[in-house]
Amino acid sequence: MDFKRLYIKRFLSVGDEPIEIIFPSTPGITQIKGTNLDISDKSSNGSGKSSIEEAIVFACTGKTLRNLSSEEMLHNKFEGGGVVEFEYDNVKIVRTLKPNSVKIWVDGVEKTTASMIETKKVIQNVLGLNFETLTNILVFGQHNLVSFLDAGEPEKREIIENLMNLKEYNTYEESAREKLKEMKTAIKVQTEA
């Protein structure tokens, strides 16, 4: 996943003055550091670092790491709705709050459907990851709603299958088993006749 651009306005700690981040084109890990100048030039608590990772997760999934409501996601000091735009690879996702909406473009072609639920499915399909997998491979922080190590066996299995794209192969295996069963039955019927 090659991050390109993130734009945030009136979302969590970001107010009317939007933040736009253009990510460097060099591969690697992105570390988010911050300084809260309201407290001290040495303090990073409350500097808005979490808002950046929350915005990326929100753009991709419509959820936040801390399971916040739409009202909690909006910056409460300013009138109007919030917006998060996230671009990665050849994909652009725009989510708004008040009014709630989501749009997606792939290779510059809009893939948005008439339904937010269906558009969410399009995004998850394009992304190739669900919320649990995305948060476990993208964000390492104290606010993760779903921690891989704390997840139960079914959740761990789903995260691993989603991460390795095994669900597709499980479907192929199931289909092959059904065809084998049908062939054995057909052979048995022919040999008994």
Solvent accessible surface area in square Angstrom, and as a share of the most:
residue,aa,sasa,rsa
1,M,102,0.46
2,D,65,0.34
3,F,35,0.14
4,K,87,0.37
5,R,45,0.17
6,L,0,0.00
7,Y,45,0.17
8,I,0,0.00
9,K,48,0.20
10,R,47,0.17
11,F,0,0.00
12,L,25,0.12
13,S,65,0.42
14,V,8,0.04
15,G,12,0.12
16,D,61,0.32
17,E,142,0.64
18,P,52,0.33
19,I,70,0.36
20,E,94,0.42
21,I,43,0.22
22,I,119,0.61
23,F,22,0.09
24,P,94,0.59
25,S,105,0.68
26,T,103,0.60
27,P,134,0.85
28,G,73,0.70
29,I,175,0.89
30,T,82,0.47
31,Q,139,0.62
32,I,58,0.30
33,K,164,0.69
34,G,23,0.22
35,T,67,0.39
36,N,18,0.09
37,L,138,0.69
38,D,140,0.73
39,I,119,0.60
40,S,41,0.27
41,D,102,0.53
42,K,177,0.75
43,S,27,0.17
44,S,45,0.29
45,N,117,0.60
46,G,69,0.66
47,S,39,0.25
48,G,21,0.20
49,K,59,0.25
50,S,33,0.21
51,S,5,0.03
52,I,28,0.14
53,E,33,0.15
54,E,0,0.00
55,A,0,0.00
56,I,8,0.04
57,V,0,0.00
58,F,10,0.04
59,A,0,0.00
60,C,4,0.02
61,T,10,0.06
62,G,27,0.26
63,K,84,0.36
64,T,1,0.01
65,L,0,0.00
66,R,93,0.34
67,N,108,0.55
68,L,38,0.19
69,S,57,0.37
70,S,43,0.28
71,E,110,0.49
72,E,103,0.46
73,M,10,0.04
74,L,20,0.10
75,H,31,0.14
76,N,139,0.71
77,K,164,0.69
78,F,78,0.33
79,E,160,0.72
80,G,47,0.45
81,G,20,0.19
82,G,2,0.02
83,V,28,0.16
84,V,1,0.00
85,E,31,0.14
86,F,0,0.00
87,E,42,0.19
88,Y,9,0.04
89,D,63,0.33
90,N,73,0.37
91,V,7,0.04
92,K,67,0.28
93,I,0,0.00
94,V,21,0.12
95,R,12,0.04
96,T,35,0.20
97,L,7,0.03
98,K,116,0.49
99,P,109,0.68
100,N,82,0.42
101,S,38,0.25
102,V,6,0.04
103,K,90,0.38
104,I,0,0.00
105,W,62,0.22
106,V,24,0.14
107,D,102,0.53
108,G,68,0.66
109,V,85,0.49
110,E,84,0.38
111,K,90,0.38
112,T,43,0.25
113,T,53,0.31
114,A,120,0.93
115,S,45,0.29
116,M,90,0.40
117,I,122,0.62
118,E,80,0.36
119,T,1,0.00
120,K,78,0.33
121,K,119,0.50
122,V,39,0.22
123,I,1,0.00
124,Q,76,0.34
125,N,126,0.64
126,V,59,0.34
127,L,21,0.11
128,G,43,0.41
129,L,22,0.11
130,N,10,0.05
131,F,13,0.05
132,E,43,0.19
133,T,0,0.00
134,L,1,0.00
135,T,0,0.00
136,N,23,0.12
137,I,73,0.37
138,L,51,0.26
139,V,6,0.04
140,F,175,0.73
141,G,40,0.39
142,Q,160,0.71
143,H,52,0.23
144,N,35,0.18
145,L,86,0.43
146,V,31,0.18
147,S,39,0.25
148,F,66,0.27
149,L,149,0.74
150,D,125,0.65
151,A,17,0.13
152,G,36,0.34
153,E,132,0.59
154,P,98,0.62
155,E,77,0.34
156,K,53,0.22
157,R,158,0.57
158,E,69,0.31
159,I,4,0.02
160,I,65,0.33
161,E,20,0.09
162,N,19,0.10
163,L,78,0.39
164,M,120,0.53
165,N,88,0.45
166,L,61,0.31
167,K,90,0.38
168,E,74,0.33
169,Y,128,0.49
170,N,55,0.28
171,T,89,0.52
172,Y,121,0.46
173,E,84,0.38
174,E,117,0.53
175,S,51,0.33
176,A,58,0.45
177,R,156,0.57
178,E,94,0.42
179,K,127,0.54
180,L,94,0.47
181,K,132,0.56
182,E,110,0.49
183,M,117,0.52
184,K,128,0.54
185,T,77,0.45
186,A,53,0.41
187,I,100,0.51
188,K,124,0.52
189,V,93,0.53
190,Q,141,0.63
191,T,105,0.61
192,E,126,0.57
193,A,117,0.91
